């Protein structure tokens, strides 16, 4: 994980491209970013109750993710680390948000849990989009994968499990720097690529977990989709063509409420419109933070003034 020293060094030495923030709970932030949720009506009717979020769904929301990549801390300090991240972000190929792993992750217990060693040594997780060429590009920069194949050594892992796509596979068995090709059939992927489970826990850790699963459930009565010991049928069809995407309104995990096919930073008119939408959203967010969760209202990143029944929110002025 990233220690306090790592965070301070990255913020100081990288030219300002890293921005770290602390959120007490992703739930309020996710609701706040939803453009469709009727905040005024809900808060008037249920001032002390919050709705389910994400809402119940029958269709996975993270099909768009190619790889939930765990980025090693040591990789960040290599000459290729920061330039690689910049290339992904500028190309719209990295996710809209990420999760930083705590600095004590590597020593937080006796090391005998199911958490893979690769994850313990990672600084954060990156939602990667853009197709197999982009995944191969990033995999080819990790020391753990360069020159690696499953005939010579055990795969170390490197995929974050919680947000992983249900159609994901690990890299090619014969070359860990290459993503599993989309052009392969499900049968071919099962033969030529590492499984989703092995891509998460690694070869050795997965073998131990499968042994435990076999002893606890020899009849395979418990079938959890894509979990350790899963024996069911998987489908990996991708019904779209990957392309660079920029997220204007990120939501929980890897999803986004508004995707763009171009970088909006240079579009002044577009940014002015986005600013107006943000002002409205902040007004609704005010009701959540100050009326429902007042303990979270401090250190707000915007100025709020309440005059009688009027709410005023001020942001920096955008100019052409």
Secondary structure, DSSP 8 states (H G I E B T S, - for coil): -B-HHHHHHHHHHSSS-------S-HHHHHHHH-SS--HHHHHHH-TT----SS---SS-TTTT-SEEEEEEHHHHTSHHHHHHHHHHHHTT-EEEEEEE-BTTGGGSS-S-SSS-HHHHTEEEEEEE-S-HHHHHHHHTT-TTTTT--TTTS-----B-STT--TT----BTTBTTS---TTS-HHHHHHHB--HHHHHH-HHHHHHHHHHHHHH-TT-----TTSTT--S-------S-----EEEEE-STT-EEEEESS-GGG-HHHHHHHHHHHHHHHHHHHIIIIII-GGG-TT-SSEEEEETTEEEEE------
